[in-house]
């Protein structure tokens, strides 16, 4: 989810995780199904909310 939130392409995610793009596509499809979403934009919004929630719980600011 973080990679989607950071707007990384499937190729960039695959390269970072040392897996194939096909594997990335399958994992993303699985996540979309489980979350009931249909776009990368929706996933990015969810990832952003999760990141902010985690940062606020840890007391770390997400502003620069």
PyMOL commands that set and color helices and strands:
alter all, ss='L'
color gray80, all
select helices_A, chain A and resi 2-5+10-17+21-35+40-58
alter helices_A, ss='H'
color red, helices_A
deselect
rebuild
show_as cartoon
